[in-house]
Amino acid sequence: MVVFAVLFLILFFALQLLVLFCCLAAGNDAYSQFLSDQEQMEYLAKWKKEHDYR
């Protein structure tokens, strides 16, 4: 029974690491989100300036 619990924990954490690495590879980490938000703000500021929007 103890062996089953240990194997379950190892499998659980291995899957958690897989999900973490997939999210990082897809750019879903906090720094990537920050950069995306910053680029969006720059684009909106440029658009407002080009279209003479307040």
C-alpha positions as CSV (number, residue, x, y, z in Angstrom):
1,M,0.0,0.0,0.0
2,V,2.9,2.4,0.8
3,V,4.5,1.6,-2.5
4,F,1.2,2.6,-4.3
5,A,1.1,5.9,-2.4
6,V,4.7,6.7,-3.3
7,L,4.2,5.9,-7.0
8,F,1.0,8.0,-7.0
9,L,2.9,11.0,-5.5
10,I,5.7,10.6,-8.0
11,L,3.2,10.4,-10.9
12,F,1.3,13.4,-9.6
13,F,4.3,15.6,-9.3
14,A,5.7,14.5,-12.7
15,L,2.4,15.5,-14.3
16,Q,2.5,18.9,-12.4
17,L,6.0,19.5,-13.9
18,L,4.8,18.6,-17.3
19,V,2.0,21.1,-17.1
20,L,4.3,23.8,-15.7
21,F,6.8,23.3,-18.6
22,C,4.0,23.3,-21.2
23,C,2.7,26.6,-19.8
24,L,6.2,28.1,-19.9
25,A,6.8,26.9,-23.4
26,A,3.5,28.4,-24.5
27,G,4.4,31.8,-23.0
28,N,1.8,31.7,-20.2
29,D,4.2,32.7,-17.4
30,A,3.9,36.0,-15.6
31,Y,6.8,37.8,-17.4
32,S,5.4,36.9,-20.9
33,Q,2.0,38.2,-19.8
34,F,3.7,41.4,-18.6
35,L,5.4,41.9,-21.9
36,S,2.2,41.2,-23.8
37,D,0.3,43.8,-21.7
38,Q,3.1,46.3,-22.3
39,E,3.0,45.8,-26.0
40,Q,-0.7,46.2,-26.0
41,M,-0.5,49.5,-24.1
42,E,2.1,50.8,-26.5
43,Y,-0.1,49.8,-29.5
44,L,-3.1,51.5,-28.0
45,A,-1.1,54.7,-27.3
46,K,0.1,54.8,-30.9
47,W,-3.4,54.2,-32.2
48,K,-4.8,57.0,-30.1
49,K,-2.1,59.3,-31.3
50,E,-2.7,58.4,-35.0
51,H,-6.5,58.7,-34.7
52,D,-6.4,61.9,-32.6
53,Y,-8.4,60.2,-29.8
54,R,-8.4,61.7,-26.3
